[in-house]
Amino acid sequence: MPAKKRCQFHIGTDSQCSSAALRIVGQCPLCRAQFCSSHRLPEHHECLNLEDCRQQAFERNKSKLESERTVAPKIAAS
């Protein structure tokens, strides 16, 4: 039986996490590393790709809001 995968939080340092990585939800969608339940969220393991993800989400939201914007025609005063 293969050994359990370990959390990759601070791997190779003195503060390395020794908990077992989660099988299904333990993989970060941004950096593809395996983490335990405490470090599985990008905010909790200091993910290097988090800022890129936030910028992409901002750009998607910005373009969606701009495409839905309505511009009222100016009404001529008589």
C-alpha positions as CSV (number, residue, x, y, z in Angstrom):
1,M,0.0,0.0,0.0
2,P,1.5,3.4,-1.0
3,A,2.3,5.9,1.7
4,K,-0.2,8.7,2.5
5,K,0.4,12.0,0.7
6,R,1.4,14.7,3.2
7,C,0.3,18.4,3.2
8,Q,2.7,20.5,1.1
9,F,2.4,23.6,3.3
10,H,5.8,25.1,3.9
11,I,7.4,21.9,2.5
12,G,11.1,21.6,3.3
13,T,11.1,24.0,6.2
14,D,11.0,23.6,10.0
15,S,7.3,24.7,10.0
16,Q,6.2,22.1,7.5
17,C,2.7,20.6,8.1
18,S,2.8,16.9,8.8
19,S,-1.0,16.2,8.4
20,A,-2.3,13.9,5.6
21,A,-3.5,15.6,2.4
22,L,-7.1,15.3,1.5
23,R,-7.8,13.1,-1.4
24,I,-10.7,14.9,-3.2
25,V,-10.8,18.5,-2.0
26,G,-7.1,18.8,-0.9
27,Q,-5.8,19.9,-4.3
28,C,-5.5,23.6,-4.8
29,P,-7.1,24.6,-8.2
30,L,-4.5,27.4,-8.6
31,C,-1.2,25.8,-7.8
32,R,-2.2,22.0,-8.0
33,A,-0.4,21.2,-4.7
34,Q,-1.9,18.8,-2.2
35,F,-3.0,20.2,1.2
36,C,-4.7,19.1,4.5
37,S,-8.0,20.4,5.6
38,S,-6.4,23.3,7.4
39,H,-4.4,24.6,4.4
40,R,-6.6,23.6,1.4
41,L,-7.9,27.1,0.7
42,P,-5.5,29.3,-1.4
43,E,-5.7,32.0,1.4
44,H,-4.5,29.6,4.0
45,H,-1.4,28.2,2.2
46,E,-0.2,31.5,0.8
47,C,-0.8,30.4,-2.8
48,L,1.4,32.2,-5.3
49,N,-1.3,32.2,-8.0
50,L,-3.9,33.8,-5.8
51,E,-3.3,37.4,-7.0
52,D,-3.6,36.3,-10.6
53,C,-6.9,34.6,-9.9
54,R,-8.2,37.7,-8.2
55,Q,-7.2,39.8,-11.1
56,Q,-8.8,37.5,-13.6
57,A,-12.0,37.5,-11.6
58,F,-11.9,41.3,-11.4
59,E,-11.5,41.5,-15.2
60,R,-14.4,39.1,-15.8
61,N,-16.7,41.0,-13.5
62,K,-15.7,44.3,-15.0
63,S,-16.5,43.2,-18.6
64,K,-19.8,41.6,-17.5
65,L,-20.9,44.8,-15.7
66,E,-19.8,47.0,-18.7
67,S,-21.8,44.8,-21.1
68,E,-24.9,45.1,-18.9
69,R,-24.7,48.8,-18.5
70,T,-27.6,50.8,-19.8
71,V,-27.2,54.3,-21.1
72,A,-30.2,56.5,-20.9
73,P,-30.7,58.8,-23.9
74,K,-30.6,62.5,-23.1
75,I,-34.0,64.0,-23.1
76,A,-34.3,67.3,-25.0
77,A,-35.7,70.1,-22.8
78,S,-38.4,72.1,-24.5
